[in-house]
Amino acid sequence: MSFLKELYEDAQNIKQKDPACRNILEVIILYPGFHILVFHRFGHFLYQHRLLFLARLVSQIGRFLTGIEIHPGAKIGRRLFIDHGMGIVIGETATIGDDCTIYHNSTLGGTGKDTNKRHPDLGNKVMVGAGAKVLRTNSNRQSC
């Protein structure tokens, strides 16, 4: 049940933040930023239960349908708003805090073949602008 509550909260958040949106039903039916959250939350559940192939399959179906790629291992907080999401990529070890906004053609990625923590962390209430590339390197700077 918390899965559905989280998704409803996501839909309400999108409606509040997007002045072009008229109602929650519009978000649920028409917004790819919401659709990818549905795929990600399900894929992340599978990932946490070590059903890695199924988790990646769900992720790739979501990518195909929305143009937004979120690895099922990424940890996403509450009320993420993905606006005009085409071309967004979020890596496996990325974490995103609560109340963040990410605009189109943005990447939360790594810079190579590191083996542990490879992707950046976003704190709460962070906005990633269109076209931004937030990359984690091996330096001590780990979060935004």
The first five atom37 places (N, CA, C, CB, O) and aatype in JSON, in Angstrom:
{
  "aatype": [12, 15, 13, 10, 11, 6, 10, 18, 6, 3, 0, 5, 2, 9, 11, 5, 11, 3, 14, 0, 4, 1, 2, 9, 10, 6, 19, 9, 9, 10, 18, 14, 7, 13, 8, 9, 10, 19, 13, 8, 1, 13, 7, 8, 13, 10, 18, 5, 8, 1, 10, 10, 13, 10, 0, 1, 10, 19, 15, 5, 9, 7, 1, 13, 10, 16, 7, 9, 6, 9, 8, 14, 7, 0, 11, 9, 7, 1, 1, 10, 13, 9, 3, 8, 7, 12, 7, 9, 19, 9, 7, 6, 16, 0, 16, 9, 7, 3, 3, 4, 16, 9, 18, 8, 2, 15, 16, 10, 7, 7, 16, 7, 11, 3, 16, 2, 11, 1, 8, 14, 3, 10, 7, 2, 11, 19, 12, 19, 7, 0, 7, 0, 11, 19, 10, 1, 16, 2, 15, 2, 1, 5, 15, 4],
  "atom_mask": [
    [1, 1, 1, 1, 1],
    [1, 1, 1, 1, 1],
    [1, 1, 1, 1, 1],
    [1, 1, 1, 1, 1],
    [1, 1, 1, 1, 1],
    [1, 1, 1, 1, 1],
    [1, 1, 1, 1, 1],
    [1, 1, 1, 1, 1],
    [1, 1, 1, 1, 1],
    [1, 1, 1, 1, 1],
    [1, 1, 1, 1, 1],
    [1, 1, 1, 1, 1],
    [1, 1, 1, 1, 1],
    [1, 1, 1, 1, 1],
    [1, 1, 1, 1, 1],
    [1, 1, 1, 1, 1],
    [1, 1, 1, 1, 1],
    [1, 1, 1, 1, 1],
    [1, 1, 1, 1, 1],
    [1, 1, 1, 1, 1],
    [1, 1, 1, 1, 1],
    [1, 1, 1, 1, 1],
    [1, 1, 1, 1, 1],
    [1, 1, 1, 1, 1],
    [1, 1, 1, 1, 1],
    [1, 1, 1, 1, 1],
    [1, 1, 1, 1, 1],
    [1, 1, 1, 1, 1],
    [1, 1, 1, 1, 1],
    [1, 1, 1, 1, 1],
    [1, 1, 1, 1, 1],
    [1, 1, 1, 1, 1],
    [1, 1, 1, 0, 1],
    [1, 1, 1, 1, 1],
    [1, 1, 1, 1, 1],
    [1, 1, 1, 1, 1],
    [1, 1, 1, 1, 1],
    [1, 1, 1, 1, 1],
    [1, 1, 1, 1, 1],
    [1, 1, 1, 1, 1],
    [1, 1, 1, 1, 1],
    [1, 1, 1, 1, 1],
    [1, 1, 1, 0, 1],
    [1, 1, 1, 1, 1],
    [1, 1, 1, 1, 1],
    [1, 1, 1, 1, 1],
    [1, 1, 1, 1, 1],
    [1, 1, 1, 1, 1],
    [1, 1, 1, 1, 1],
    [1, 1, 1, 1, 1],
    [1, 1, 1, 1, 1],
    [1, 1, 1, 1, 1],
    [1, 1, 1, 1, 1],
    [1, 1, 1, 1, 1],
    [1, 1, 1, 1, 1],
    [1, 1, 1, 1, 1],
    [1, 1, 1, 1, 1],
    [1, 1, 1, 1, 1],
    [1, 1, 1, 1, 1],
    [1, 1, 1, 1, 1],
    [1, 1, 1, 1, 1],
    [1, 1, 1, 0, 1],
    [1, 1, 1, 1, 1],
    [1, 1, 1, 1, 1],
    [1, 1, 1, 1, 1],
    [1, 1, 1, 1, 1],
    [1, 1, 1, 0, 1],
    [1, 1, 1, 1, 1],
    [1, 1, 1, 1, 1],
    [1, 1, 1, 1, 1],
    [1, 1, 1, 1, 1],
    [1, 1, 1, 1, 1],
    [1, 1, 1, 0, 1],
    [1, 1, 1, 1, 1],
    [1, 1, 1, 1, 1],
    [1, 1, 1, 1, 1],
    [1, 1, 1, 0, 1],
    [1, 1, 1, 1, 1],
    [1, 1, 1, 1, 1],
    [1, 1, 1, 1, 1],
    [1, 1, 1, 1, 1],
    [1, 1, 1, 1, 1],
    [1, 1, 1, 1, 1],
    [1, 1, 1, 1, 1],
    [1, 1, 1, 0, 1],
    [1, 1, 1, 1, 1],
    [1, 1, 1, 0, 1],
    [1, 1, 1, 1, 1],
    [1, 1, 1, 1, 1],
    [1, 1, 1, 1, 1],
    [1, 1, 1, 0, 1],
    [1, 1, 1, 1, 1],
    [1, 1, 1, 1, 1],
    [1, 1, 1, 1, 1],
    [1, 1, 1, 1, 1],
    [1, 1, 1, 1, 1],
    [1, 1, 1, 0, 1],
    [1, 1, 1, 1, 1],
    [1, 1, 1, 1, 1],
    [1, 1, 1, 1, 1],
    [1, 1, 1, 1, 1],
    [1, 1, 1, 1, 1],
    [1, 1, 1, 1, 1],
    [1, 1, 1, 1, 1],
    [1, 1, 1, 1, 1],
    [1, 1, 1, 1, 1],
    [1, 1, 1, 1, 1],
    [1, 1, 1, 1, 1],
    [1, 1, 1, 0, 1],
    [1, 1, 1, 0, 1],
    [1, 1, 1, 1, 1],
    [1, 1, 1, 0, 1],
    [1, 1, 1, 1, 1],
    [1, 1, 1, 1, 1],
    [1, 1, 1, 1, 1],
    [1, 1, 1, 1, 1],
    [1, 1, 1, 1, 1],
    [1, 1, 1, 1, 1],
    [1, 1, 1, 1, 1],
    [1, 1, 1, 1, 1],
    [1, 1, 1, 1, 1],
    [1, 1, 1, 1, 1],
    [1, 1, 1, 0, 1],
    [1, 1, 1, 1, 1],
    [1, 1, 1, 1, 1],
    [1, 1, 1, 1, 1],
    [1, 1, 1, 1, 1],
    [1, 1, 1, 1, 1],
    [1, 1, 1, 0, 1],
    [1, 1, 1, 1, 1],
    [1, 1, 1, 0, 1],
    [1, 1, 1, 1, 1],
    [1, 1, 1, 1, 1],
    [1, 1, 1, 1, 1],
    [1, 1, 1, 1, 1],
    [1, 1, 1, 1, 1],
    [1, 1, 1, 1, 1],
    [1, 1, 1, 1, 1],
    [1, 1, 1, 1, 1],
    [1, 1, 1, 1, 1],
    [1, 1, 1, 1, 1],
    [1, 1, 1, 1, 1],
    [1, 1, 1, 1, 1],
    [1, 1, 1, 1, 1]
  ],
  "atom_positions": [
    [[0.82, -1.2, 0.0], [0.0, 0.0, 0.0], [0.86, 1.26, 0.0], [-0.93, 0.0, 1.2], [0.47, 2.26, -0.6]],
    [[2.01, 1.24, 0.65], [2.87, 2.42, 0.66], [3.35, 2.75, -0.75], [4.07, 2.22, 1.6], [3.6, 3.91, -1.07]],
    [[3.48, 1.74, -1.6], [3.87, 1.94, -3.0], [2.88, 2.88, -3.68], [3.93, 0.58, -3.75], [3.28, 3.83, -4.36]],
    [[1.59, 2.63, -3.52], [0.56, 3.46, -4.13], [0.5, 4.85, -3.49], [-0.81, 2.78, -4.02], [0.28, 5.85, -4.18]],
    [[0.69, 4.92, -2.19], [0.7, 6.21, -1.5], [1.86, 7.08, -2.0], [0.79, 6.02, 0.02], [1.69, 8.27, -2.23]],
    [[3.03, 6.47, -2.16], [4.19, 7.21, -2.67], [3.93, 7.72, -4.08], [5.44, 6.31, -2.65], [4.28, 8.85, -4.4]],
    [[3.33, 6.9, -4.92], [3.04, 7.32, -6.29], [2.0, 8.43, -6.32], [2.56, 6.13, -7.11], [2.11, 9.36, -7.13]],
    [[1.0, 8.35, -5.46], [0.01, 9.42, -5.4], [0.66, 10.72, -4.93], [-1.15, 9.03, -4.46], [0.35, 11.8, -5.44]],
    [[1.55, 10.61, -3.97], [2.29, 11.79, -3.49], [3.15, 12.37, -4.62], [3.18, 11.42, -2.28], [3.23, 13.59, -4.77]],
    [[3.77, 11.51, -5.42], [4.54, 11.97, -6.58], [3.64, 12.71, -7.56], [5.22, 10.77, -7.29], [4.02, 13.77, -8.06]],
    [[2.47, 12.16, -7.84], [1.54, 12.79, -8.77], [1.06, 14.15, -8.25], [0.34, 11.86, -9.03], [0.99, 15.11, -9.02]],
    [[0.75, 14.23, -6.97], [0.34, 15.5, -6.38], [1.45, 16.54, -6.49], [-0.05, 15.31, -4.9], [1.19, 17.7, -6.8]],
    [[2.68, 16.12, -6.25], [3.83, 17.01, -6.33], [3.99, 17.57, -7.75], [5.1, 16.27, -5.91], [4.23, 18.77, -7.93]],
    [[3.86, 16.71, -8.73], [3.99, 17.15, -10.12], [2.9, 18.17, -10.45], [3.92, 15.95, -11.1], [3.17, 19.19, -11.07]],
    [[1.69, 17.88, -10.02], [0.59, 18.81, -10.28], [0.87, 20.18, -9.65], [-0.73, 18.24, -9.74], [0.62, 21.21, -10.26]],
    [[1.38, 20.18, -8.43], [1.68, 21.44, -7.73], [2.8, 22.22, -8.41], [2.06, 21.16, -6.29], [2.75, 23.45, -8.45]],
    [[3.8, 21.53, -8.94], [4.98, 22.21, -9.48], [4.85, 22.61, -10.94], [6.17, 21.33, -9.32], [5.57, 23.49, -11.41]],
    [[3.93, 21.98, -11.68], [3.8, 22.28, -13.1], [2.55, 23.13, -13.35], [3.73, 20.98, -13.92], [1.43, 22.64, -13.23]],
    [[2.75, 24.41, -13.69], [1.59, 25.29, -13.9], [0.72, 24.88, -15.09], [2.06, 26.71, -14.09], [-0.43, 25.31, -15.18]],
    [[1.24, 24.07, -16.0], [0.45, 23.63, -17.14], [-0.47, 22.46, -16.8], [1.38, 23.23, -18.27], [-1.35, 22.12, -17.59]],
    [[-0.28, 21.86, -15.65], [-1.05, 20.68, -15.26], [-2.37, 21.09, -14.61], [-0.23, 19.78, -14.3], [-2.39, 21.94, -13.72]],
    [[-3.45, 20.48, -15.04], [-4.78, 20.84, -14.54], [-5.27, 19.94, -13.4], [-5.77, 20.8, -15.67], [-5.99, 20.4, -12.52]],
    [[-4.88, 18.65, -13.42], [-5.37, 17.74, -12.38], [-4.49, 16.5, -12.29], [-6.83, 17.33, -12.67], [-3.64, 16.26, -13.14]],
    [[-4.71, 15.73, -11.25], [-3.91, 14.53, -10.98], [-4.07, 13.48, -12.09], [-4.32, 13.92, -9.63], [-3.09, 12.83, -12.47]],
    [[-5.26, 13.32, -12.61], [-5.49, 12.34, -13.67], [-4.62, 12.64, -14.89], [-6.97, 12.32, -14.07], [-4.11, 11.72, -15.53]],
    [[-4.45, 13.9, -15.2], [-3.58, 14.32, -16.3], [-2.14, 13.85, -16.05], [-3.63, 15.85, -16.48], [-1.47, 13.38, -16.97]],
    [[-1.68, 13.99, -14.82], [-0.33, 13.54, -14.46], [-0.21, 12.04, -14.68], [0.0, 13.9, -12.99], [0.74, 11.57, -15.3]],
    [[-1.17, 11.3, -14.16], [-1.11, 9.84, -14.22], [-1.14, 9.32, -15.66], [-2.28, 9.24, -13.43], [-0.47, 8.34, -15.98]],
    [[-1.9, 9.97, -16.5], [-2.05, 9.49, -17.88], [-0.99, 10.05, -18.83], [-3.42, 9.84, -18.4], [-0.52, 9.33, -19.71]],
    [[-0.6, 11.31, -18.65], [0.17, 12.0, -19.68], [1.63, 12.31, -19.37], [-0.5, 13.24, -20.0], [2.37, 12.68, -20.28]],
    [[2.08, 12.18, -18.15], [3.4, 12.67, -17.77], [4.45, 11.55, -17.72], [3.34, 13.35, -16.43], [4.38, 10.7, -16.83]],
    [[5.41, 11.54, -18.66], [6.45, 10.52, -18.64], [7.31, 10.58, -17.37], [7.33, 10.65, -19.86], [7.85, 9.56, -16.94]],
    [[7.46, 11.76, -16.78], [8.21, 11.88, -15.52], [7.54, 11.1, -14.4], [0.0, 0.0, 0.0], [8.22, 10.6, -13.5]],
    [[6.22, 11.0, -14.44], [5.5, 10.18, -13.47], [5.6, 8.7, -13.85], [4.02, 10.61, -13.39], [5.82, 7.85, -12.99]],
    [[5.44, 8.41, -15.15], [5.49, 7.01, -15.59], [6.81, 6.35, -15.21], [5.29, 6.94, -17.11], [6.82, 5.2, -14.76]],
    [[7.92, 7.07, -15.38], [9.21, 6.46, -15.05], [9.34, 6.21, -13.55], [10.37, 7.35, -15.53], [10.03, 5.28, -13.14]],
    [[8.69, 7.03, -12.73], [8.72, 6.77, -11.28], [7.97, 5.48, -10.95], [8.1, 7.96, -10.51], [8.37, 4.75, -10.04]],
    [[6.9, 5.2, -11.67], [6.19, 3.93, -11.48], [7.13, 2.77, -11.82], [4.89, 3.87, -12.37], [7.28, 1.83, -11.03]],
    [[7.76, 2.84, -12.99], [8.7, 1.78, -13.39], [9.85, 1.67, -12.4], [9.24, 2.05, -14.81], [10.25, 0.57, -12.01]],
    [[10.4, 2.83, -11.99], [11.56, 2.77, -11.1], [11.2, 2.19, -9.74], [12.15, 4.16, -10.92], [11.94, 1.35, -9.22]],
    [[10.11, 2.6, -9.17], [9.76, 2.1, -7.83], [9.54, 0.58, -7.86], [8.49, 2.81, -7.31], [9.93, -0.12, -6.93]],
    [[8.94, 0.08, -8.93], [8.76, -1.37, -9.06], [10.11, -2.05, -9.32], [7.77, -1.69, -10.2], [10.43, -3.06, -8.69]],
    [[10.9, -1.5, -10.25], [12.21, -2.06, -10.55], [13.14, -2.04, -9.34], [0.0, 0.0, 0.0], [13.9, -2.98, -9.12]],
    [[13.08, -0.97, -8.56], [13.92, -0.86, -7.35], [13.53, -1.92, -6.33], [13.81, 0.55, -6.73], [14.39, -2.49, -5.66]],
    [[12.23, -2.18, -6.2], [11.76, -3.25, -5.32], [12.37, -4.59, -5.74], [10.21, -3.33, -5.33], [12.87, -5.34, -4.91]],
    [[12.31, -4.88, -7.04], [12.9, -6.12, -7.55], [14.41, -6.16, -7.3], [12.61, -6.28, -9.05], [14.95, -7.19, -6.92]],
    [[15.07, -5.05, -7.52], [16.52, -4.94, -7.31], [16.88, -5.23, -5.86], [17.02, -3.53, -7.71], [17.83, -5.96, -5.58]],
    [[16.11, -4.66, -4.94], [16.37, -4.89, -3.51], [16.16, -6.35, -3.13], [15.45, -4.0, -2.66], [16.77, -6.83, -2.17]],
    [[15.33, -7.06, -3.87], [15.08, -8.47, -3.6], [15.94, -9.39, -4.49], [13.61, -8.79, -3.81], [15.64, -10.57, -4.67]],
    [[17.01, -8.81, -5.03], [18.03, -9.53, -5.8], [17.49, -10.17, -7.08], [18.64, -10.59, -4.94], [18.08, -11.12, -7.58]],
    [[16.38, -9.67, -7.59], [15.86, -10.13, -8.87], [16.39, -9.18, -9.94], [14.27, -10.18, -8.88], [15.65, -8.42, -10.57]],
    [[17.71, -9.24, -10.12], [18.43, -8.22, -10.88], [18.05, -8.19, -12.36], [19.9, -8.45, -10.76], [17.9, -7.11, -12.93]],
    [[17.89, -9.34, -12.98], [17.51, -9.35, -14.39], [16.12, -8.73, -14.58], [17.54, -10.78, -14.95], [15.93, -7.9, -15.47]],
    [[15.17, -9.14, -13.76], [13.82, -8.59, -13.87], [13.82, -7.09, -13.59], [12.87, -9.3, -12.9], [13.1, -6.33, -14.24]],
    [[14.62, -6.66, -12.61], [14.72, -5.24, -12.29], [15.23, -4.45, -13.49], [15.63, -5.02, -11.08], [14.69, -3.39, -13.82]],
    [[16.27, -4.96, -14.14], [16.81, -4.27, -15.32], [15.83, -4.3, -16.48], [18.13, -4.9, -15.75], [15.74, -3.35, -17.25]],
    [[15.09, -5.39, -16.61], [14.08, -5.48, -17.67], [13.0, -4.41, -17.48], [13.45, -6.89, -17.69], [12.64, -3.72, -18.43]],
    [[12.5, -4.27, -16.27], [11.5, -3.24, -15.97], [12.08, -1.86, -16.26], [11.04, -3.34, -14.48], [11.4, -1.01, -16.83]],
    [[13.32, -1.65, -15.86], [13.99, -0.37, -16.11], [14.09, -0.06, -17.6], [15.38, -0.38, -15.48], [13.83, 1.06, -18.03]],
    [[14.46, -1.05, -18.38], [14.62, -0.85, -19.82], [13.28, -0.64, -20.53], [15.34, -2.04, -20.43], [13.21, 0.12, -21.5]],
    [[12.24, -1.28, -20.06], [10.91, -1.03, -20.62], [10.51, 0.42, -20.34], [9.85, -2.02, -20.03], [9.98, 1.11, -21.21]],
    [[10.77, 0.87, -19.11], [10.49, 2.26, -18.76], [11.28, 3.23, -19.61], [0.0, 0.0, 0.0], [10.76, 4.26, -20.04]],
    [[12.53, 2.91, -19.86], [13.39, 3.75, -20.72], [12.84, 3.81, -22.14], [14.83, 3.22, -20.74], [12.77, 4.88, -22.74]],
    [[12.45, 2.68, -22.66], [11.9, 2.62, -24.01], [10.64, 3.48, -24.14], [11.59, 1.16, -24.4], [10.45, 4.17, -25.14]],
    [[9.79, 3.43, -23.13], [8.52, 4.14, -23.19], [8.63, 5.64, -22.87], [7.55, 3.51, -22.23], [7.8, 6.43, -23.34]],
    [[9.64, 6.03, -22.09], [9.69, 7.43, -21.63], [10.9, 8.21, -22.12], [9.68, 7.47, -20.14], [10.87, 9.44, -22.13]],
    [[11.97, 7.53, -22.53], [13.21, 8.23, -22.87], [14.01, 8.63, -21.65], [0.0, 0.0, 0.0], [14.97, 9.4, -21.76]],
    [[13.63, 8.12, -20.48], [14.3, 8.43, -19.21], [14.88, 7.13, -18.67], [13.31, 9.09, -18.17], [14.17, 6.14, -18.52]],
    [[16.18, 7.14, -18.39], [16.85, 5.92, -17.92], [17.26, 6.07, -16.47], [18.07, 5.59, -18.79], [18.14, 6.87, -16.14]],
    [[16.64, 5.29, -15.6], [17.0, 5.26, -14.19], [17.36, 3.82, -13.85], [15.84, 5.8, -13.27], [16.51, 2.93, -13.94]],
    [[18.59, 3.6, -13.45], [19.0, 2.25, -13.06], [18.19, 1.83, -11.84], [20.54, 2.18, -12.76], [17.96, 2.65, -10.95]],
    [[17.74, 0.57, -11.77], [16.91, 0.16, -10.64], [17.63, 0.19, -9.3], [16.4, -1.22, -10.88], [16.99, 0.13, -8.25]],
    [[18.95, 0.28, -9.31], [19.69, 0.37, -8.05], [19.73, 1.78, -7.48], [0.0, 0.0, 0.0], [20.06, 1.96, -6.31]],
    [[19.42, 2.78, -8.29], [19.44, 4.16, -7.81], [18.41, 4.35, -6.7], [19.17, 5.16, -8.97], [17.33, 3.76, -6.74]],
    [[18.77, 5.16, -5.72], [17.87, 5.42, -4.59], [17.26, 6.81, -4.77], [18.63, 5.32, -3.21], [17.97, 7.81, -4.82]],
    [[15.94, 6.84, -4.87], [15.23, 8.08, -5.13], [14.33, 8.4, -3.95], [14.41, 7.98, -6.44], [13.54, 7.56, -3.51]],
    [[14.45, 9.62, -3.45], [13.63, 10.07, -2.34], [12.2, 10.38, -2.75], [0.0, 0.0, 0.0], [11.76, 10.02, -3.84]],
    [[11.51, 11.06, -1.88], [10.11, 11.39, -2.11], [9.96, 12.63, -2.99], [9.39, 11.61, -0.77], [10.79, 13.55, -2.96]],
    [[8.91, 12.63, -3.77], [8.47, 13.79, -4.55], [9.5, 14.28, -5.57], [8.13, 14.9, -3.62], [9.72, 15.48, -5.69]],
    [[10.12, 13.37, -6.29], [11.0, 13.76, -7.39], [10.14, 14.29, -8.53], [11.89, 12.57, -7.86], [9.15, 13.66, -8.91]],
    [[10.51, 15.44, -9.08], [9.81, 16.02, -10.23], [10.76, 16.0, -11.41], [9.33, 17.48, -9.93], [11.76, 16.71, -11.44]],
    [[10.42, 15.16, -12.4], [11.19, 15.09, -13.64], [10.35, 15.83, -14.68], [11.5, 13.6, -14.08], [9.3, 15.35, -15.09]],
    [[10.84, 16.99, -15.1], [10.09, 17.82, -16.04], [10.75, 17.74, -17.41], [10.02, 19.29, -15.55], [11.96, 17.93, -17.53]],
    [[9.97, 17.47, -18.44], [10.5, 17.33, -19.81], [11.68, 16.36, -19.79], [10.93, 18.72, -20.39], [12.78, 16.72, -20.18]],
    [[11.45, 15.15, -19.34], [12.5, 14.23, -18.96], [13.3, 13.53, -20.04], [0.0, 0.0, 0.0], [14.22, 12.78, -19.7]],
    [[13.01, 13.74, -21.3], [13.73, 13.02, -22.35], [15.24, 13.16, -22.17], [13.31, 13.53, -23.73], [15.75, 14.27, -21.99]],
    [[15.94, 12.05, -22.22], [17.4, 12.07, -22.18], [18.01, 12.06, -20.8], [0.0, 0.0, 0.0], [19.23, 12.2, -20.68]],
    [[17.23, 11.9, -19.76], [17.79, 11.85, -18.41], [18.38, 10.46, -18.16], [16.7, 12.18, -17.33], [17.78, 9.44, -18.53]],
    [[19.57, 10.43, -17.54], [20.22, 9.18, -17.16], [20.62, 9.3, -15.69], [21.46, 8.88, -18.07], [21.28, 10.26, -15.29]],
    [[20.23, 8.3, -14.88], [20.58, 8.25, -13.46], [21.22, 6.89, -13.2], [19.32, 8.49, -12.53], [20.59, 5.86, -13.42]],
    [[22.46, 6.91, -12.74], [23.24, 5.69, -12.57], [22.88, 4.87, -11.35], [0.0, 0.0, 0.0], [22.14, 5.31, -10.47]],
    [[23.43, 3.66, -11.33], [23.09, 2.64, -10.33], [23.32, 3.08, -8.89], [23.89, 1.41, -10.59], [22.48, 2.8, -8.03]],
    [[24.41, 3.75, -8.6], [24.72, 4.08, -7.21], [24.38, 5.53, -6.85], [26.19, 3.83, -6.94], [24.79, 6.03, -5.8]],
    [[23.62, 6.2, -7.72], [23.18, 7.57, -7.43], [22.11, 7.54, -6.34], [22.64, 8.26, -8.71], [21.33, 6.59, -6.24]],
    [[22.1, 8.6, -5.54], [21.0, 8.8, -4.6], [20.46, 10.2, -4.81], [21.47, 8.59, -3.11], [21.2, 11.15, -5.06]],
    [[19.15, 10.31, -4.7], [18.47, 11.59, -4.88], [17.6, 11.81, -3.65], [17.61, 11.61, -6.19], [16.8, 10.95, -3.28]],
    [[17.76, 12.96, -3.02], [16.99, 13.29, -1.83], [15.54, 13.62, -2.13], [0.0, 0.0, 0.0], [15.07, 13.41, -3.25]],
    [[14.86, 14.13, -1.14], [13.45, 14.5, -1.26], [13.3, 15.85, -1.96], [12.78, 14.54, 0.12], [14.18, 16.71, -1.87]],
    [[12.19, 16.02, -2.65], [11.79, 17.3, -3.25], [12.78, 17.85, -4.25], [11.58, 18.32, -2.17], [13.02, 19.06, -4.29]],
    [[13.36, 16.99, -5.05], [14.3, 17.41, -6.09], [13.58, 17.56, -7.43], [15.47, 16.4, -6.22], [12.52, 16.99, -7.65]],
    [[14.19, 18.35, -8.31], [13.69, 18.54, -9.66], [14.82, 18.29, -10.64], [13.1, 19.97, -9.85], [15.93, 18.78, -10.44]],
    [[14.54, 17.53, -11.68], [15.53, 17.25, -12.72], [14.89, 17.57, -14.07], [16.03, 15.76, -12.67], [13.81, 17.09, -14.39]],
    [[15.6, 18.39, -14.86], [15.12, 18.77, -16.19], [15.78, 17.92, -17.26], [15.38, 20.27, -16.45], [16.74, 17.2, -16.99]],
    [[15.27, 18.02, -18.48], [15.64, 17.14, -19.58], [17.14, 17.16, -19.92], [14.87, 17.53, -20.8], [17.86, 18.12, -19.66]],
    [[17.55, 16.05, -20.5], [18.92, 15.86, -20.99], [19.98, 16.02, -19.91], [19.19, 16.83, -22.1], [21.04, 16.59, -20.16]],
    [[19.69, 15.53, -18.72], [20.63, 15.61, -17.6], [21.14, 14.22, -17.23], [19.97, 16.27, -16.37], [20.45, 13.22, -17.43]],
    [[22.35, 14.18, -16.7], [22.97, 12.92, -16.32], [23.48, 12.98, -14.9], [24.11, 12.56, -17.28], [24.13, 13.96, -14.52]],
    [[23.19, 11.95, -14.12], [23.84, 11.73, -12.82], [24.67, 10.47, -13.04], [22.78, 11.57, -11.61], [24.18, 9.35, -12.88]],
    [[25.93, 10.67, -13.39], [26.73, 9.55, -13.84], [28.08, 9.46, -13.18], [0.0, 0.0, 0.0], [28.41, 10.22, -12.26]],
    [[28.87, 8.51, -13.65], [30.23, 8.29, -13.19], [31.21, 8.6, -14.3], [0.0, 0.0, 0.0], [30.83, 8.95, -15.41]],
    [[32.48, 8.48, -13.98], [33.51, 8.82, -14.96], [34.36, 7.63, -15.38], [34.39, 9.89, -14.42], [35.36, 7.81, -16.08]],
    [[34.0, 6.45, -14.97], [34.84, 5.31, -15.35], [34.33, 4.01, -14.79], [0.0, 0.0, 0.0], [33.13, 3.82, -14.6]],
    [[35.27, 3.12, -14.53], [34.93, 1.77, -14.11], [35.17, 1.54, -12.62], [35.74, 0.77, -14.91], [35.55, 0.45, -12.21]],
    [[34.96, 2.58, -11.81], [35.09, 2.41, -10.36], [34.15, 1.3, -9.91], [34.79, 3.74, -9.6], [33.14, 1.04, -10.56]],
    [[34.48, 0.65, -8.81], [33.7, -0.53, -8.43], [32.69, -0.29, -7.31], [34.62, -1.6, -8.01], [31.72, -1.04, -7.25]],
    [[32.85, 0.66, -6.47], [31.89, 0.83, -5.38], [30.93, 1.97, -5.7], [32.62, 1.12, -4.05], [30.09, 1.83, -6.59]],
    [[31.04, 3.05, -5.0], [30.19, 4.2, -5.23], [30.67, 4.93, -6.49], [30.2, 5.16, -4.0], [31.75, 5.51, -6.49]],
    [[29.87, 4.89, -7.56], [30.3, 5.43, -8.85], [29.52, 6.66, -9.3], [30.2, 4.38, -9.89], [29.94, 7.34, -10.24]],
    [[28.41, 6.95, -8.66], [27.53, 8.0, -9.12], [27.28, 9.02, -8.02], [26.2, 7.42, -9.62], [27.44, 8.71, -6.84]],
    [[26.89, 10.23, -8.38], [26.75, 11.3, -7.38], [25.5, 11.16, -6.51], [26.73, 12.64, -8.06], [24.59, 10.39, -6.81]],
    [[25.51, 11.92, -5.43], [24.37, 12.02, -4.52], [23.82, 13.44, -4.6], [24.78, 11.65, -3.05], [24.58, 14.4, -4.65]],
    [[22.52, 13.56, -4.6], [21.87, 14.86, -4.5], [21.17, 14.92, -3.15], [20.86, 15.1, -5.68], [20.5, 13.97, -2.75]],
    [[21.34, 16.03, -2.47], [20.63, 16.22, -1.2], [19.17, 16.55, -1.44], [0.0, 0.0, 0.0], [18.66, 16.35, -2.55]],
    [[18.5, 17.05, -0.43], [17.11, 17.44, -0.54], [16.99, 18.79, -1.24], [16.45, 17.51, 0.85], [17.88, 19.64, -1.12]],
    [[15.92, 18.98, -1.97], [15.56, 20.25, -2.61], [16.62, 20.75, -3.59], [15.33, 21.31, -1.55], [16.91, 21.95, -3.66]],
    [[17.2, 19.84, -4.36], [18.2, 20.18, -5.36], [17.52, 20.24, -6.73], [19.38, 19.15, -5.36], [16.68, 19.4, -7.05]],
    [[17.9, 21.23, -7.53], [17.42, 21.31, -8.91], [18.6, 21.06, -9.83], [16.77, 22.7, -9.2], [19.66, 21.66, -9.68]],
    [[18.42, 20.15, -10.79], [19.41, 19.87, -11.81], [18.87, 20.45, -13.11], [19.72, 18.32, -11.94], [17.85, 19.98, -13.63]],
    [[19.54, 21.46, -13.64], [19.06, 22.16, -14.82], [19.21, 21.35, -16.09], [0.0, 0.0, 0.0], [19.95, 20.37, -16.14]],
    [[18.49, 21.79, -17.12], [18.51, 21.12, -18.41], [19.93, 21.02, -18.95], [17.61, 21.86, -19.42], [20.67, 22.0, -18.96]],
    [[20.29, 19.83, -19.39], [21.6, 19.6, -19.99], [22.74, 19.41, -19.0], [0.0, 0.0, 0.0], [23.89, 19.25, -19.42]],
    [[22.46, 19.42, -17.71], [23.51, 19.3, -16.7], [24.09, 17.88, -16.69], [22.97, 19.66, -15.31], [23.38, 16.9, -16.9]],
    [[25.38, 17.8, -16.44], [26.07, 16.52, -16.28], [26.73, 16.54, -14.91], [27.13, 16.28, -17.43], [27.74, 17.22, -14.71]],
    [[26.16, 15.82, -13.97], [26.69, 15.74, -12.61], [27.41, 14.4, -12.52], [25.55, 15.88, -11.5], [26.78, 13.34, -12.53]],
    [[28.74, 14.45, -12.43], [29.55, 13.24, -12.46], [30.3, 13.08, -11.15], [30.53, 13.27, -13.63], [30.79, 14.05, -10.58]],
    [[30.38, 11.86, -10.69], [31.14, 11.57, -9.48], [32.53, 11.1, -9.91], [30.42, 10.48, -8.59], [32.67, 10.24, -10.78]],
    [[33.52, 11.68, -9.29], [34.89, 11.25, -9.53], [35.42, 10.61, -8.26], [35.79, 12.44, -9.98], [34.68, 10.46, -7.28]],
    [[36.67, 10.24, -8.25], [37.28, 9.62, -7.07], [37.73, 10.64, -6.04], [38.45, 8.76, -7.48], [38.4, 10.27, -5.07]],
    [[37.4, 11.91, -6.21], [37.83, 12.93, -5.24], [36.98, 12.86, -3.98], [37.75, 14.34, -5.86], [36.05, 12.05, -3.9]],
    [[37.28, 13.7, -3.01], [36.55, 13.72, -1.75], [35.19, 14.38, -1.86], [37.37, 14.41, -0.72], [34.36, 14.2, -0.97]],
    [[34.92, 15.13, -2.91], [33.63, 15.78, -3.08], [32.61, 14.74, -3.52], [33.71, 16.96, -4.1], [32.71, 14.21, -4.63]],
    [[31.65, 14.44, -2.66], [30.76, 13.34, -2.94], [29.31, 13.73, -3.15], [30.84, 12.38, -1.86], [28.55, 12.93, -3.7]],
    [[28.89, 14.91, -2.74], [27.47, 15.2, -2.85], [27.23, 16.66, -3.17], [26.76, 14.83, -1.56], [28.11, 17.5, -3.01]],
    [[26.03, 16.94, -3.62], [25.6, 18.29, -3.94], [24.59, 18.76, -2.91], [25.0, 18.38, -5.35], [24.1, 19.88, -2.99]]
  ]
}
